[in-house]
Amino acid sequence: DSSYTLRICSWNVAGLRAVLRNHPDTLPNLVKEYNIDILCLQETKLQELHLDDPKLQIRQALEGYDSYWSCSTAKKGYSGTAVFVKKRRCQEDQEEENSEKNDNNDDTK
């Protein structure tokens, strides 16, 4: 069966820096627990300079996801959105992984 359920989550974080600082495992745990494909965050309250701050590592908040950011330029620390999209494995990788699983199943018989 080649059907697929796309899982999208939307969350008003009311300040992403505080979430990452006080609860650093929240985003990774959320996407793992619910197998989220697209995570949309509102009210990130970030400025462009926060995205590349090595201490915050905001762009790397979710491993295995591409990230897209929008920061308010009219008012610092106002509004802002972020979208994380799960990186899809190419068909070749999936077929190879399935083949390896089948080989391992054959070995246990």
C-alpha positions, 0 to 999 in steps of 0.5 A: 500500500503506497498511501501516506498520511501527512502530519502537520502540527501548528503551535503558537510558541509565544517566543521560540528562544524561551522554549529552546532555552527552558525546554530544549528537547520539546521540539525534537520530542514533539515531532518524534512522538507524533511523527510530524512531517510539517511543524508550523510555529507562530509568534517566534518573536525572533530577529534575523540575527538570532537565526545565526547566533551560534549560542542559540543554534536555532536553525539546527533546532530540528535535525532531519528537517529543513527550516524556513523563517520569517522575522518581522523587520518592522518591529524587533521581536514581534510576531514571526513564523517558522516552518520545519519540513521533514526531509524525505529520503529518496526512493532508492534509500527506502528500497535499500532499507526495505531490502536489508530488512527482508534479508535480516528477516530471512536470516532469522528463519 
